[in-house]
Amino acid sequence: MSDLISPQSSREKLLIIQPLVGIGDMIWHKPWIDHLCKKNHVILATKPTVQAPVLFAETDGLIDILPIDRSQRGKRGRHDGWRGFWQLVADFKSTGACRALILHHSPRYAIAAFFAGMTSRWGYGIGRQRFWLNKGKFLEKSARKMHPIAKMRIYAASNDFPIDPVWRLHITPAANKAADEFISAHNITAAPDMLILGIGAMDEDRCWPLEKFAELITSLATKRPHLICCLMGAPSEQPLVETIMHHLPPHIQVVNAITKLDVGIALLARAGGFVGNDSGLLNLAAACGKPALGIYAQSRPLDYTPNLHAVVVDEPMIGKPGQIKTITAADVCTATLNMLDLASSQSVSIKTAM
């Protein structure tokens, strides 16, 4: 048995280090972290931008979250530089863990775990990192450019904790209550009629133009008047909502769903579906078990769960600046309706079978 798995009678501390910056990055790793939390007392070291306290709310076996304060979208933090490295060592040591698992190829975290006195150090072992690890089987150098989910599948299978990954999110009672109050306050009589639109993303080339969101909403109001379009994003994206509303005809109504992340997840779990940019919200919607349509131009569409659907630019254009602007509202509208119709027919089939 791998010593990443503690005997159930005496769970031991395991420091899991996942230093990527996005919510989607953490969602991709979540099933394997959930699995290890069932077998260990886990301290999760990660960056605040991934919103780990929300994503892992009330997770059994997760005993602490250690913020990694470095390289957060260009901002320097307390763990940057050489002085920051030794602070990272001290923070790792303060967890009291003797085992570390690094879900990344950077040697920095492996070196920090070594100097923190971690006697068992696991990780991908790509490149120089492997010189500072002493446990487990490593990934090949070619794995460096693989999608994180592909890396996790291979690494977990090689190191005796293979799983059939299932993406789940726990929604707290407080978030559920706030979502119900939101729906009531906006006079939404049927939550499944909500279509959540994710209007923001990490960088500009992943953001579909706001006027096209307005065009999509207008088309949907004609073709599916029962749908209630809810504009969702981070609090900093409130101006995007206002811009979309400015582009809408006066008779078209939308709901401003800018809210805290935990409440946003509860709303996603109640909605009929999601349409939006390649972002954390897209991954959250899919993890909530909802049909989720991503608008892609910078990367190939995600397909790790059947809940994910896509509108994407032609293959040769993927990754080129400005290409997301070429995706039409008509194409997104058609894909949205097809997705919702498919979800509806599958739901009917399941009920009939029961």
C-alpha positions as semicolon CSV with decimal commas, in nm:
position;residue;x (nm);y (nm);z (nm)
1;M;0,000;0,000;0,000
2;S;0,125;0,350;-0,083
3;D;0,219;0,554;0,223
4;L;0,006;0,831;0,076
5;I;-0,277;0,627;0,227
6;S;-0,284;0,619;0,607
7;P;-0,438;0,325;0,794
8;Q;-0,797;0,423;0,871
9;S;-0,737;0,365;1,241
10;S;-0,453;0,617;1,259
11;R;-0,477;0,889;0,998
12;E;-0,153;1,081;0,963
13;K;-0,093;1,433;0,840
14;L;-0,032;1,481;0,469
15;L;0,063;1,818;0,320
16;I;-0,080;1,845;-0,032
17;I;0,070;2,130;-0,234
18;Q;-0,125;2,252;-0,538
19;P;0,015;2,596;-0,632
20;L;-0,179;2,688;-0,947
21;V;-0,379;3,011;-0,937
22;G;-0,723;2,941;-1,086
23;I;-1,046;2,803;-0,947
24;G;-1,062;2,572;-1,249
25;D;-0,711;2,446;-1,168
26;M;-0,828;2,334;-0,825
27;I;-1,151;2,185;-0,958
28;W;-0,945;1,967;-1,193
29;H;-0,745;1,826;-0,900
30;K;-1,035;1,804;-0,658
31;P;-1,150;1,439;-0,695
32;W;-0,802;1,310;-0,610
33;I;-0,761;1,552;-0,319
34;D;-1,106;1,448;-0,193
35;H;-0,997;1,085;-0,210
36;L;-0,677;1,151;-0,013
37;C;-0,874;1,350;0,246
38;K;-1,073;1,033;0,320
39;K;-0,749;0,849;0,399
40;N;-0,543;1,117;0,576
41;H;-0,549;1,433;0,782
42;V;-0,478;1,674;0,497
43;I;-0,331;2,023;0,507
44;L;-0,386;2,181;0,166
45;A;-0,127;2,439;0,061
46;T;-0,259;2,651;-0,223
47;K;-0,306;3,007;-0,342
48;P;-0,597;3,216;-0,209
49;T;-0,719;3,282;-0,564
50;V;-0,848;2,923;-0,594
51;Q;-1,101;2,982;-0,313
52;A;-1,017;2,652;-0,143
53;P;-1,227;2,721;0,171
54;V;-1,536;2,735;-0,052
55;L;-1,444;2,447;-0,283
56;F;-1,360;2,216;0,008
57;A;-1,626;2,335;0,253
58;E;-1,691;2,075;0,524
59;T;-1,460;1,818;0,361
60;D;-1,395;1,534;0,602
61;G;-1,022;1,486;0,654
62;L;-0,919;1,837;0,548
63;I;-0,786;1,986;0,870
64;D;-0,627;2,308;0,748
65;I;-0,560;2,528;0,445
66;L;-0,218;2,692;0,417
67;P;-0,215;3,000;0,188
68;I;0,074;3,014;-0,060
69;D;0,146;3,383;-0,107
70;R;0,354;3,410;-0,423
71;S;0,326;3,475;-0,797
72;Q;-0,043;3,561;-0,779
73;R;-0,112;3,705;-1,123
74;G;0,195;3,925;-1,119
75;K;0,181;4,034;-0,754
76;R;0,469;3,951;-0,521
77;G;0,391;3,805;-0,181
78;R;0,547;3,686;0,142
79;H;0,664;3,359;-0,015
80;D;0,845;3,520;-0,312
81;G;1,222;3,552;-0,339
82;W;1,483;3,386;-0,117
83;R;1,348;3,536;0,203
84;G;1,003;3,418;0,100
85;F;1,141;3,071;0,031
86;W;1,258;3,035;0,391
87;Q;0,922;3,163;0,511
88;L;0,761;2,890;0,299
89;V;0,992;2,634;0,462
90;A;0,888;2,758;0,806
91;D;0,519;2,746;0,714
92;F;0,550;2,391;0,580
93;K;0,731;2,286;0,897
94;S;0,462;2,444;1,117
95;T;0,201;2,202;0,979
96;G;0,357;1,915;1,169
97;A;0,331;1,691;0,863
98;C;0,607;1,446;0,775
99;R;0,468;1,368;0,429
100;A;0,424;1,602;0,133
101;L;0,261;1,551;-0,207
102;I;0,336;1,815;-0,470
103;L;0,083;1,835;-0,754
104;H;0,308;2,045;-0,975
105;H;0,645;2,016;-1,148
106;S;0,818;2,311;-0,977
107;P;1,132;2,214;-0,780
108;R;1,079;2,507;-0,537
109;Y;0,808;2,330;-0,336
110;A;1,003;2,002;-0,325
111;I;1,313;2,184;-0,198
112;A;1,102;2,365;0,063
113;A;0,953;2,033;0,177
114;F;1,304;1,889;0,208
115;F;1,429;2,175;0,426
116;A;1,105;2,160;0,628
117;G;1,204;1,809;0,732
118;M;0,938;1,618;0,538
119;T;1,067;1,261;0,548
120;S;0,840;1,142;0,264
121;R;0,825;1,368;-0,040
122;W;0,604;1,274;-0,333
123;G;0,552;1,465;-0,658
124;Y;0,549;1,458;-1,034
125;G;0,929;1,450;-1,051
126;I;0,947;1,625;-1,385
127;G;1,290;1,776;-1,444
128;R;1,502;1,895;-1,150
129;Q;1,218;1,841;-0,904
130;R;1,290;1,467;-0,884
131;F;1,627;1,527;-0,714
132;W;1,437;1,652;-0,407
133;L;1,176;1,376;-0,394
134;N;1,225;1,037;-0,235
135;K;0,896;0,854;-0,279
136;G;0,676;0,720;-0,556
137;K;0,694;0,685;-0,931
138;F;0,755;0,996;-1,138
139;L;0,593;1,126;-1,455
140;E;0,787;1,134;-1,780
141;K;0,929;1,465;-1,897
142;S;0,672;1,467;-2,181
143;A;0,396;1,500;-1,920
144;R;0,495;1,860;-1,845
145;K;0,260;1,995;-2,115
146;M;-0,029;1,759;-2,039
147;H;-0,355;1,891;-1,902
148;P;-0,358;1,873;-1,518
149;I;-0,633;1,611;-1,522
150;A;-0,428;1,384;-1,750
151;K;-0,128;1,428;-1,520
152;M;-0,336;1,339;-1,216
153;R;-0,484;1,029;-1,378
154;I;-0,142;0,893;-1,472
155;Y;0,031;0,990;-1,149
156;A;-0,242;0,853;-0,922
157;A;-0,260;0,525;-1,113
158;S;0,119;0,485;-1,094
159;N;0,124;0,550;-0,720
160;D;-0,151;0,322;-0,593
161;F;-0,440;0,564;-0,553
162;P;-0,624;0,533;-0,885
163;I;-0,984;0,653;-0,884
164;D;-1,267;0,697;-1,127
165;P;-1,290;1,075;-1,075
166;V;-1,624;1,229;-0,990
167;W;-1,652;1,605;-0,961
168;R;-1,863;1,716;-0,664
169;L;-1,905;2,031;-0,459
170;H;-2,048;2,053;-0,110
171;I;-2,284;2,347;-0,059
172;T;-2,318;2,471;0,296
173;P;-2,659;2,528;0,456
174;A;-2,583;2,901;0,475
175;A;-2,511;2,919;0,101
176;N;-2,826;2,719;0,022
177;K;-3,033;2,955;0,234
178;A;-2,881;3,262;0,067
179;A;-2,947;3,116;-0,280
180;D;-3,312;3,047;-0,194
181;E;-3,348;3,403;-0,067
182;F;-3,186;3,534;-0,388
183;I;-3,432;3,340;-0,604
184;S;-3,727;3,461;-0,398
185;A;-3,608;3,823;-0,402
186;H;-3,591;3,818;-0,784
187;N;-3,935;3,658;-0,818
188;I;-3,795;3,352;-0,992
189;T;-4,071;3,093;-0,966
190;A;-3,878;2,801;-1,120
191;A;-3,505;2,782;-1,045
192;P;-3,436;2,544;-1,340
193;D;-3,546;2,827;-1,571
194;M;-3,233;3,015;-1,468
195;L;-2,956;3,019;-1,727
196;I;-2,634;3,141;-1,567
197;L;-2,407;3,343;-1,796
198;G;-2,042;3,357;-1,693
199;I;-1,926;3,691;-1,826
200;G;-1,567;3,715;-1,700
201;A;-1,241;3,524;-1,735
202;M;-0,878;3,537;-1,630
203;D;-0,752;3,718;-1,941
204;E;-0,894;3,930;-2,221
205;D;-0,853;3,676;-2,499
206;R;-1,083;3,436;-2,309
207;C;-1,357;3,700;-2,276
208;W;-1,636;3,692;-2,532
209;P;-1,740;4,051;-2,616
210;L;-2,005;4,193;-2,384
211;E;-2,220;4,319;-2,669
212;K;-2,239;3,960;-2,797
213;F;-2,364;3,845;-2,458
214;A;-2,636;4,110;-2,495
215;E;-2,715;3,980;-2,844
216;L;-2,734;3,624;-2,710
217;I;-2,973;3,730;-2,432
218;T;-3,195;3,909;-2,682
219;S;-3,210;3,601;-2,907
220;L;-3,288;3,371;-2,616
221;A;-3,568;3,603;-2,502
222;T;-3,733;3,553;-2,839
223;K;-3,673;3,179;-2,875
224;R;-3,712;3,069;-2,511
225;P;-3,901;3,346;-2,329
226;H;-3,930;3,138;-2,011
227;L;-3,552;3,142;-1,961
228;I;-3,417;3,384;-1,701
229;C;-3,066;3,497;-1,785
230;C;-2,853;3,561;-1,475
231;L;-2,521;3,742;-1,518
232;M;-2,257;3,596;-1,287
233;G;-1,897;3,690;-1,216
234;A;-1,661;3,809;-0,947
235;P;-1,753;4,126;-0,752
236;S;-1,487;4,314;-0,951
237;E;-1,683;4,232;-1,268
238;Q;-1,989;4,437;-1,172
239;P;-1,906;4,691;-1,448
240;L;-1,939;4,411;-1,704
241;V;-2,298;4,352;-1,595
242;E;-2,374;4,720;-1,636
243;T;-2,221;4,724;-1,984
244;I;-2,429;4,424;-2,095
245;M;-2,744;4,584;-1,958
246;H;-2,660;4,902;-2,149
247;H;-2,655;4,702;-2,475
248;L;-2,991;4,533;-2,413
249;P;-3,323;4,658;-2,553
250;P;-3,541;4,817;-2,282
251;H;-3,790;4,528;-2,275
252;I;-3,529;4,258;-2,210
253;Q;-3,478;4,177;-1,843
254;V;-3,180;4,002;-1,686
255;V;-3,081;3,926;-1,329
256;N;-2,760;4,058;-1,176
257;A;-2,613;3,747;-1,009
258;I;-2,283;3,896;-0,894
259;T;-2,254;3,745;-0,547
260;K;-2,019;3,561;-0,313
261;L;-1,871;3,245;-0,459
262;D;-2,043;3,003;-0,222
263;V;-2,382;3,154;-0,303
264;G;-2,294;3,153;-0,673
265;I;-2,223;2,780;-0,654
266;A;-2,558;2,722;-0,483
267;L;-2,728;2,914;-0,765
268;L;-2,540;2,711;-1,027
269;A;-2,660;2,391;-0,859
270;R;-3,022;2,508;-0,894
271;A;-2,999;2,648;-1,248
272;G;-3,097;2,480;-1,571
273;G;-2,756;2,538;-1,724
274;F;-2,453;2,761;-1,777
275;V;-2,309;2,947;-2,075
276;G;-1,993;3,148;-2,057
277;N;-1,624;3,205;-2,100
278;D;-1,352;2,947;-2,039
279;S;-1,327;3,022;-1,667
280;G;-1,362;2,892;-1,315
281;L;-1,739;2,932;-1,330
282;L;-1,756;2,697;-1,628
283;N;-1,578;2,429;-1,427
284;L;-1,790;2,497;-1,120
285;A;-2,111;2,457;-1,320
286;A;-1,992;2,123;-1,458
287;A;-1,891;2,011;-1,109
288;C;-2,244;2,096;-0,992
289;G;-2,373;1,845;-1,248
290;K;-2,518;2,110;-1,479
291;P;-2,493;2,131;-1,859
292;A;-2,221;2,389;-1,915
293;L;-2,136;2,549;-2,249
294;G;-1,790;2,702;-2,277
295;I;-1,689;2,961;-2,537
296;Y;-1,332;2,877;-2,640
297;A;-1,066;3,050;-2,845
298;Q;-0,741;3,015;-2,649
299;S;-0,746;2,643;-2,573
300;R;-0,913;2,325;-2,685
301;P;-1,247;2,254;-2,518
302;L;-1,255;2,069;-2,189
303;D;-1,419;1,727;-2,199
304;Y;-1,345;1,567;-1,862
305;T;-1,717;1,533;-1,784
306;P;-2,017;1,486;-2,014
307;N;-2,167;1,800;-1,857
308;L;-1,927;2,010;-2,065
309;H;-2,020;2,143;-2,410
310;A;-1,839;2,385;-2,637
311;V;-1,840;2,650;-2,904
312;V;-1,486;2,686;-3,034
313;V;-1,301;2,863;-3,313
314;D;-1,156;2,659;-3,599
315;E;-0,860;2,443;-3,496
316;P;-0,588;2,651;-3,672
317;M;-0,714;2,964;-3,495
318;I;-0,698;2,829;-3,139
319;G;-0,460;3,033;-2,928
320;K;-0,439;3,332;-3,160
321;P;-0,518;3,675;-3,012
322;G;-0,862;3,821;-3,077
323;Q;-1,018;3,503;-3,212
324;I;-1,292;3,490;-2,950
325;K;-1,444;3,798;-3,114
326;T;-1,516;3,591;-3,427
327;I;-1,761;3,360;-3,246
328;T;-2,113;3,476;-3,327
329;A;-2,407;3,514;-3,092
330;A;-2,614;3,306;-3,335
331;D;-2,375;3,012;-3,301
332;V;-2,371;3,037;-2,922
333;C;-2,750;3,064;-2,914
334;T;-2,791;2,752;-3,127
335;A;-2,542;2,559;-2,913
336;T;-2,717;2,676;-2,596
337;L;-3,059;2,560;-2,711
338;N;-2,920;2,227;-2,831
339;M;-2,750;2,174;-2,496
340;L;-3,063;2,256;-2,296
341;D;-3,279;2,036;-2,519
342;L;-3,035;1,746;-2,479
343;A;-3,031;1,788;-2,100
344;S;-3,411;1,798;-2,095
345;S;-3,444;1,481;-2,305
346;Q;-3,191;1,298;-2,087
347;S;-3,380;1,402;-1,776
348;V;-3,706;1,270;-1,922
349;S;-3,534;0,942;-2,016
350;I;-3,404;0,895;-1,663
351;K;-3,746;0,963;-1,510
352;T;-3,911;0,721;-1,753
353;A;-3,658;0,450;-1,673
354;M;-3,727;0,493;-1,303
